[in-house]
Amino acid sequence: MEDCIFCKIIKREIPANIVYENEDFLVFMDNRPTSPGHTLTIPKKHYRWVWDVENIGEYFSVVKKIALAQRSAFDVDLIRSNVYGEEVPHAHVSTWPETEGDKLDLALNAKKIIEAL
């Protein structure tokens, strides 16, 4: 979809703090984080809704990989998530560690997650 902001991130037309990428999925830091380490996991192919993603098992394997890295990177037990996807019309799963403090430095938090992968 031409005007989709997430498709533009996939094409590298818009910068993002990318923490993980494979052939089908991309994970990057949310630019309006709920807490430090807040990421968005998206399919590289444009789907409107998460439930339309053909390889949804692989999709959630990536989400799990990121959630486990967040637990390790931020030394927490609780990782929150949602799949609302209403604010951007591109399937996405949002995950964030339940943390204290306000260290919302996206690049630093991206580095912590990458190192935990």
N, C-alpha and C positions, 0 to 999 in steps of 0.2 A: 504494500500500500504506500503510495508516494508521500503522503503527508504524515505518516505515522512516525512519531518521535523515536520509538524503539527501533523501527526499521532503519532510521537514520543513524542510530547508535551502532547497529549491526554493521552498516556500510561504512562506519567511521566518519560519517559526515558531521556528527556531533560528538564531542569528547565525552568520555566516561571513565571512571575508575574501575577498570575490568579486573575481576579477581579470578575468573575461571572461564574457559571456553573450550568447547569441543566442536565436532562437526555439526551438531544439531542445536546446541544450546549456548547461551551466553549469560554470565552472571556479573553484575556490576553493582556498585554502591548506589543506594538511593540518594538522590541529591536533596531530598527533604526527609532525612532519617528520623525515625521514631526513637532510636537509641543508637549509640555507637555500634558499628558493625552491621547496620541494616542493609540488606541486599535485595536485589530483584533478579529472579531467574526467569529467563524468557526463551522461547523457541526462536531459532533463526528464521524459520518459515513463519510468515504472518498467519496467525489464527486469532480470531476475535476473543474466543473464550478458552480457558484452560481445558475444559472438558471436550473440546474439539481436537486437541492435539492427538495425532494418530499414534505416536509412540509414547503414550503417557507414562508407561512404566519406566522407560528410560529417563523421562522428564523428572519424575519423582525420585529416581536414583540420584540424579544430579542435585536436586533440592536437599536430599538427605546428606549427601557428601558435604554440601555447604553448611548445613545445620550442625553437623558434627565438628566441622572446622571452626565454626563460630563458638561452639561450646568450649573447645580447647583454647582458642585464641583469647577469649574473654573470661575464661575460668568460671563458667556458670553452668548450671544444670538446665535451666529453662530457656528454650528457644521458641519464640512465638512465631506464628505464620498466619497469612491469610491469602485467599485467592479471589478476592472481590473483583479486581480488575475493571472497575468502572471508570476510574480517572483517566486511564490511557486505553484506547481500544485495541490492545494487543495483549494476548494471553501473558500473564505473569504471576509468579508466586513470590510473595514478599516474606522474608524471614529476618528476624532480628533477635539478638540476645537480650534477655532481661538483665540489664546492668544498672549500676548506680553511677552518678556523675554525668557530666555533660561534655565529654571529649568527643566532639563530632567532626574531627579532622578526617575527612573522607580518605585521603591518600594514606594516612597512618593506619587507619582501620582496615583499608584494603590490604596493606602490607601484612598486617597481623593475620588476616584470614588466609592470604596466599601462603604465608609461612606455615600455617597449621594444616594446609592441604597436604 
